[in-house]
């Protein structure tokens, strides 16, 4: 029974099947039988690139939480105390705008890469690809390459199969657990987490997230693999909107390759009436999504370039020029562009627009991070105690100030208020706020009786100016103005 | 001949609901908790919620996920027209 979902080429027979067969479909489709893909190992230029990126991204991912900065974890998204630490930067929930800017930068960078060279992200950097690559490497080391794995799966559950299959599971699960642990280490200080892990003393929520993320890694990279890209990934569906005929994609040069067919290594293809494709089928065997690149651009293609590597190897063996499968644009193939002509077309309006937007957002982002105030203030009028008249006829309002120190050292602050004649705050000493801390301070502002009379009843705008006092490591004093109101009661 | 496109299998339809809603629950979590401090929550505006912040974050995330997936599941149901009587799956003959 044809049961694999192939939306592009749906089997014609399936829809018109007999009712009895339909009912079988309805029963078995719950546990969809996927044809297991046995991707063959591959070496070559692009495989090297892919592995370099696996190393790079994984060293970053596993290493970053262990880096220290000013006696604290360099990168920590501390959800409990609601602070994000990224090296020298301390972010408060109020800084959500930076996170949104980062997301926008990532999105436009993705658009740009896609417009230029297709699914570079999918093929080289997406965690789904990277972890699948790692898990498949374990699988190859333990169960052997494609043919051995197929044989093993077909064979009986003997000792050899049992230990290989269990060893693979153990390694996968361990790797998943380390990944889950590291992931949680971005949100809980990882050194604390490690000492908890060694004594199995995680809190319930840490257990939950470590296991959840481990399981997600294990399931996605060990079992779901290409199906995540095919059925679950939204980007895979909308990336075609960024494509055009000048986008570099992995293409089979059909003009050169066809008619395909096997031949002796010594035979001259022109004489036997064949193209360069020897129809060895290796491009299909190495494909992690199990497609045949010779059928043209397909939505399943994640752009990993494994078929380029393996085909180049065959071309070398046959003594043919490389590049039967290569990065090429649709226009380039159709109009026989050389490399230079294809590259020149990269700078087309669509790409320029993406670059311009990207540069603009990056510029704004960097500028706003650099010119960011070293502290932040909220002024709230105390709702509990409204305006009141105190002993000597002065009118008093109570305010609560929250000072958030973005710096890594304790800082001193002074507060002044202006806007009404004779207005002053009762603050005898500087306010001290610890490193990366936020502190609420209650303070009273008073105006003399005459001033209150002159101003009249009601709310009057006042300005608080909060100054960070200059210190040896911050010689520049910084002032922030905050608006509020002063109420004169009847 | 039946011209309606074949429905994808249940497993992939379930994943199609769960995965995007997982992403959106993450977005919602970020938006909500950048504005709301889990330490300042109150049950129905009265008694303070005395949960650990991690508990609030986790439970909120799961609730967001559940609610967003319900929306996705409803969309799935609404975009699928009811089957014609004769194409209803029959019991396999025993």
Interface residues (C-beta under 8 A of the other chain):
Chain A: X3 X5 X10 X14 X15 X16 X19 X20 X22 X23 X24 X26 X27 X29 X30 X31 X32 X79 X80 X82 X93 X94 X96 X99 X203 X204 X205 X206 X208 X209 X227 X231 X232 X234
Chain B: X1 X2 X3 X5 X6 X8 X9 X10 X11 X12 X15 X16 X19 X20 X23 X30 X31 X33 X34 X35 X37 X52 X53 X54 X55 X57 X58 X86 X87 X89 X90 X91 X92 X93
